[in-house]
Amino acid sequence: MKIPFELHIALRYLFARRKQALISLISFISIIGVGVGVMAVIIALAIMTGLQQEVRDRLLGAMAHINVSKKDGIADYQAEAARLLQVPHVTGAAPAIFGQALIGAFGTQQPVQIKGIDPQLELTVTELARAIRSGSLASLEPAEGELDGILLGTDLAKALGVVVGDPVTIITMAGVVSPFGPAPWKRRLRVAGIFDLDFFEVDSTIGMVTLATARRLLDLADVQFIQLRVDDIYAAAQIADSIVAQLGPDYQPQDWGDVNRSLYSALRLEKIAVSLAIGLIVMVAALNIVATLILLVMEKHRDIAILKTMGTSARSVTIIFVLQGLIIGLVGTTVGATLGYVACTILDRYQLIRVPVDVYMISHLPFTVLPRDFVIVVATAVVICLVATIYPSRQAAKLDPVQALRYE
């Protein structure tokens, strides 16, 4: 197959031998620079994307997509849940009460967030059913003569050293008033079950009880929230707005994005910062291409002059050096993108990078390569490499053959 004249010359210059072997070595180093830069950007984006998705999935497995409160409180939660289920795209509704307390067992105390639930309806808004590791939801309702039950996360149960059936003490500041003001109120419960929602922030801080038990512990008459699950998590904000439009301003919905806005803003900002920082590696590689082509022009000024005297146009000379830079960029980008994708796949599949769960809320670094990110990185790297060829290519095209050959 006959290849274009410009491409033939470009390949010949890039892969020069003998006394021009230095040019080939510098070209090879340029390819490595581009490849390392592209690989680093892909891996960095994969880490940040994986973190965002992992945190989001675990959050949404442990919490509702939308929490709805009312200005005047929720006295009849069953009627409100039925009303909210009529809103389009809402697939589940369950009541919830939240409050802070201390939980103690065997001489150890830990802060705990008490969550009052309806055991049956809760299954429609969270993944609690699949998260139960021992005990059962049904055990929350005490048999005659038994203590009220509480479900604990695995990390909280481990910190307290308790298992199913063990008694625990809940201390709250509600319900008891002494001459000196509110006094702590203690109540004994039994561990009815232990759950693991794969999210440290939940598994280490939440204790779930029935609504009746939560009302007594926290001295509350009404339900605080109706939790909702929707069929499209990315449309949760629009669905929340539709609740107000359909049911009136007394309803105050808050979607999962609003609840965790600070966390996702931090992750998004970190992704942008990391991408920009590592993207500078590609820029350095592009400058390396500029240096390579300038050196090549200096080395090949005699050859360029001969080509011009033989009738080669300035446009063809420009194309020759643009093709050289483009070949370096394409080869480096292809190698870097391939190695980056393979590295992310292996690191994610075998969970090779472990991290402390109590610090990062996950046990290992996830790597997720989005097709959009992959294409953007590859396209940007090629464009940067192409732009890097403009200056040296124009300098080569402007070379005066008379001046170049005068002293040869």
C-alpha positions in Angstrom: 0.0 0.0 0.0 1.4 3.4 -1.0 1.5 5.9 1.9 1.5 9.7 1.4 4.8 11.3 0.8 4.6 13.5 4.0 3.8 10.5 6.2 6.7 8.5 4.7 9.2 11.3 5.5 7.7 11.9 9.0 8.1 8.2 9.9 11.6 8.1 8.4 12.7 11.1 10.6 11.0 9.7 13.7 12.7 6.3 13.5 16.1 7.5 12.3 19.1 5.3 12.7 22.8 5.5 12.9 24.0 9.0 13.7 20.5 10.4 14.1 19.6 7.7 16.7 19.4 10.5 19.3 16.3 11.8 17.6 14.6 8.4 17.9 15.5 8.2 21.6 14.1 11.7 22.2 10.9 10.7 20.3 10.6 7.6 22.4 11.0 9.6 25.6 8.2 12.0 24.3 5.9 9.0 23.8 6.6 7.8 27.3 5.9 11.3 28.7 2.5 11.5 26.9 1.6 7.9 27.9 2.4 8.5 31.6 0.4 11.7 31.6 -2.7 10.1 30.1 -2.5 7.1 32.3 -2.2 9.3 35.4 -5.2 11.4 34.5 -7.4 8.3 33.7 -6.4 6.7 37.0 -7.0 9.9 39.0 -10.4 10.4 37.4 -11.3 6.8 38.0 -10.5 7.1 41.7 -12.6 10.2 42.2 -15.5 8.8 40.1 -15.4 5.5 42.0 -15.4 7.3 45.3 -18.4 9.4 44.3 -20.4 6.4 43.1 -19.4 4.2 46.0 -20.3 6.8 48.6 -23.6 7.6 46.8 -24.6 3.9 46.5 -23.9 3.2 50.1 -25.7 6.3 51.3 -28.8 5.5 49.2 -28.8 2.0 50.5 -28.8 3.2 54.1 -31.1 6.3 53.8 -34.2 7.4 51.9 -34.0 9.4 48.7 -36.3 12.1 50.0 -37.3 13.1 53.6 -40.6 15.0 53.8 -41.7 16.9 56.9 -44.7 19.1 57.6 -45.0 22.5 59.3 -47.6 21.3 61.7 -46.1 17.8 62.3 -47.2 14.4 61.1 -49.9 13.0 63.4 -51.2 10.3 61.1 -48.2 8.9 59.3 -50.2 6.1 57.5 -52.5 8.6 55.8 -49.5 10.9 54.9 -47.6 7.9 53.5 -50.5 6.9 51.4 -50.9 10.5 50.1 -47.2 10.8 49.2 -47.3 7.4 47.4 -49.7 9.0 44.9 -47.0 11.4 43.8 -45.5 10.2 40.4 -42.2 8.3 40.6 -42.5 7.6 44.4 -42.2 3.9 45.0 -42.0 3.7 48.8 -42.9 5.7 51.9 -42.1 5.1 55.5 -42.2 7.1 58.8 -39.1 8.0 60.8 -38.2 9.7 64.1 -34.6 10.8 64.8 -33.0 11.8 68.1 -29.6 11.7 69.9 -28.8 9.5 72.9 -26.1 7.5 74.6 -26.0 3.8 74.5 -24.1 1.7 77.1 -23.3 -2.0 77.7 -20.7 -3.8 79.8 -19.2 -0.5 81.0 -18.8 1.0 77.6 -20.8 4.0 76.3 -21.1 5.3 72.7 -23.1 8.2 71.2 -26.0 6.8 69.1 -28.6 8.3 66.8 -32.0 6.7 67.6 -34.1 6.1 64.6 -37.7 5.2 65.1 -39.2 3.1 62.2 -42.2 1.1 61.1 -40.4 -2.3 60.6 -42.6 -3.2 57.6 -42.7 0.1 55.8 -38.9 0.7 56.3 -38.2 -2.1 53.9 -39.8 -0.1 51.1 -37.3 2.9 51.4 -34.0 1.3 52.5 -32.1 -1.9 52.0 -32.4 -2.9 55.7 -33.8 -6.4 54.8 -30.7 -7.6 53.0 -28.5 -5.9 55.7 -29.6 -7.9 58.7 -26.7 -10.1 59.8 -28.2 -11.6 62.9 -31.5 -11.4 64.7 -34.6 -10.0 62.8 -36.8 -7.0 62.2 -39.7 -8.9 63.7 -37.8 -9.1 67.1 -38.1 -5.3 67.5 -41.7 -5.9 68.7 -41.2 -7.4 72.2 -43.0 -10.5 73.4 -44.9 -10.2 76.7 -42.5 -9.6 79.6 -39.5 -8.8 77.3 -37.6 -5.6 76.8 -38.2 -3.4 73.8 -35.8 -4.3 71.0 -33.2 -2.2 69.1 -31.2 -2.9 65.9 -27.6 -1.9 66.0 -25.0 -1.5 63.2 -22.2 -4.0 63.1 -19.5 -1.4 64.0 -21.6 0.0 66.9 -22.3 -3.5 68.2 -18.6 -4.3 68.0 -17.7 -1.2 69.9 -20.1 -2.1 72.7 -19.2 -5.8 72.6 -22.8 -6.9 72.3 -24.6 -9.6 70.4 -28.3 -10.4 69.8 -30.1 -10.8 73.0 -27.8 -8.7 75.2 -29.3 -5.8 77.2 -28.2 -2.3 76.5 -29.0 1.0 78.3 -30.2 4.1 76.4 -29.7 7.5 78.1 -31.7 10.5 76.8 -32.4 14.0 78.0 -36.1 13.8 77.2 -39.0 13.1 79.5 -37.6 13.7 83.0 -37.7 17.1 84.6 -36.0 17.7 88.0 -35.8 20.8 90.1 -32.6 21.6 88.4 -33.9 21.2 84.8 -34.0 18.2 82.4 -32.4 15.1 83.8 -31.0 12.1 82.0 -33.4 9.3 81.6 -32.3 5.7 81.4 -34.1 2.8 79.7 -33.0 -0.8 79.1 -33.5 -2.3 75.7 -32.3 -5.6 74.2 -30.4 -6.1 71.0 -33.0 -7.6 68.6 -30.7 -7.6 65.6 -27.4 -6.5 64.0 -27.3 -5.0 60.5 -24.5 -4.1 58.1 -25.3 -1.5 55.4 -21.7 -1.3 54.2 -21.5 2.3 55.3 -19.4 3.1 58.4 -21.1 6.3 59.2 -24.4 4.5 59.6 -23.2 1.1 60.9 -21.3 2.9 63.7 -23.9 5.5 64.9 -27.5 4.2 64.2 -29.8 2.3 66.6 -33.2 1.5 65.2 -36.3 1.0 67.3 -40.0 0.9 66.7 -41.9 4.2 66.5 -43.6 3.6 69.8 -40.3 3.0 71.5 -38.8 6.1 69.9 -41.7 8.2 71.0 -41.1 7.1 74.6 -37.3 7.5 74.5 -37.4 11.0 72.8 -40.7 12.2 74.3 -42.2 12.9 70.9 -45.9 12.7 70.0 -45.6 13.0 66.2 -43.6 11.4 63.4 -40.9 13.8 62.2 -40.4 12.6 58.6 -42.0 10.5 55.9 -39.1 8.9 54.0 -39.6 8.3 50.3 -37.9 6.1 47.7 -38.1 7.1 44.0 -37.5 5.3 40.8 -34.8 7.7 39.6 -32.3 9.0 42.1 -31.1 11.7 39.7 -34.6 13.1 39.5 -35.0 13.3 43.2 -34.8 17.1 43.3 -37.5 17.5 40.6 -39.7 15.0 42.4 -39.3 16.9 45.7 -40.4 20.1 43.9 -43.4 18.3 42.5 -44.5 17.3 46.0 -44.8 20.9 47.0 -46.6 21.8 43.8 -49.0 18.9 44.1 -49.7 18.8 47.9 -49.0 22.4 49.0 -46.4 24.5 50.8 -47.0 22.8 54.2 -44.9 19.9 52.9 -41.2 20.4 53.2 -39.2 17.8 51.2 -35.4 17.5 51.2 -33.8 15.2 48.7 -30.6 13.1 49.3 -28.5 15.6 47.3 -29.4 18.5 49.7 -28.8 16.3 52.8 -25.3 15.4 51.5 -24.5 18.6 49.6 -21.3 19.4 51.4 -19.9 15.9 50.9 -20.6 15.8 47.2 -19.3 19.3 46.7 -16.1 18.4 48.3 -15.7 15.2 46.2 -16.6 17.1 43.0 -14.1 19.9 43.8 -11.4 17.3 44.7 -12.0 15.6 41.3 -11.5 18.8 39.4 -8.4 19.8 41.4 -6.8 16.4 41.0 -7.6 16.3 37.3 -6.1 19.8 36.7 -3.0 19.0 38.7 -2.3 15.7 37.0 -3.3 17.2 33.6 -0.2 19.4 33.9 1.8 16.2 33.3 0.2 16.0 29.8 1.2 19.7 29.3 4.8 18.9 30.2 4.7 16.0 27.8 3.4 18.4 25.1 6.3 20.7 25.8 8.6 17.7 25.4 7.1 17.2 21.9 7.9 20.9 21.1 11.5 20.4 22.1 11.7 17.2 20.1 10.5 18.8 16.9 12.6 21.9 17.3 15.6 19.7 17.8 14.6 17.7 14.7 14.2 20.8 12.6 17.7 21.9 13.6 19.1 18.5 12.8 17.3 18.2 9.5 17.6 21.7 8.2 19.8 20.5 5.3 17.3 17.8 4.4 14.4 20.3 4.6 16.4 22.7 2.3 17.0 19.9 -0.2 13.3 18.9 -0.2 12.3 22.5 -0.9 14.8 22.9 -3.8 13.3 19.7 -5.2 9.8 21.3 -5.2 8.3 20.4 -1.9 5.9 23.1 -0.8 6.0 24.8 2.6 2.6 23.2 3.3 4.1 19.7 2.8 7.0 20.5 5.1 4.5 21.8 7.7 2.4 18.6 7.4 5.6 16.4 7.8 6.4 17.9 11.2 2.7 18.0 12.3 2.5 14.3 11.5 5.6 13.6 13.6 4.1 15.3 16.6 0.7 13.7 16.0 2.2 10.2 15.7 4.0 10.8 19.1 0.7 12.0 20.6 -1.4 9.1 19.2 1.1 6.4 20.2 1.6 7.8 23.7 -2.1 8.4 24.2 -3.0 4.9 23.1 -0.4 3.3 25.3 -1.3 5.5 28.3 -5.0 5.1 27.9 -4.7 1.3 27.5 -2.4 0.9 30.5 -4.6 3.3 32.6 -7.8 1.3 31.8 -6.1 -2.0 32.5 -4.7 -0.8 35.8 -8.0 0.6 36.9 -9.8 -2.7 36.1 -7.3 -4.8 38.0 -7.1 -2.5 41.0 -10.9 -2.3 41.3 -11.6 -6.0 40.6 -9.1 -7.3 43.2 -9.5 -4.4 45.6 -5.7 -4.0 45.9 -5.6 -0.6 47.7 -7.1 -0.9 51.2 -8.0 2.2 53.2 -9.1 2.6 56.9 -12.9 2.3 57.0 -13.3 4.7 60.0 -11.5 7.4 58.0 -12.8 7.0 54.4 -16.1 5.2 55.1 -15.1 2.5 52.6 -12.7 -0.4 52.9 -10.9 0.0 49.6 -10.3 2.5 46.8 -12.8 1.9 44.0 -11.8 2.7 40.4 -14.5 3.5 37.9 -13.7 4.6 34.4 -16.6 6.4 32.8 -16.7 6.3 29.0 -17.2 10.0 28.8 -14.2 10.7 31.0 -12.1 8.3 29.0 -13.0 9.9 25.7 -12.4 13.4 27.0 -9.0 12.5 28.3 -7.9 10.8 25.1 -9.3 13.6 22.9 -7.7 16.3 25.0 -4.3 14.7 25.0 -4.3 14.3 21.2 -5.4 17.9 20.7 -2.7 19.2 23.1 -0.1 17.2 21.2 -1.4 18.5 17.9 -1.2 22.1 19.1 2.3 21.5 20.3 3.4 20.8 16.7 2.3 24.2 15.4 5.3 26.3 16.3 8.1 24.0 15.2 6.2 23.0 12.0 5.9 26.6 11.0 9.5 27.2 11.7 10.4 24.3 9.4 8.2 25.6 6.7 9.8 29.1 6.9 13.3 27.7 6.4 15.2 29.4 3.6 16.9 26.7 1.5 19.6 29.2 0.3 20.6 30.1 3.8 20.4 26.4 5.0 22.7 25.2 2.2 25.1 28.1 2.0 27.7 26.7 4.3 27.2 23.0 3.4 
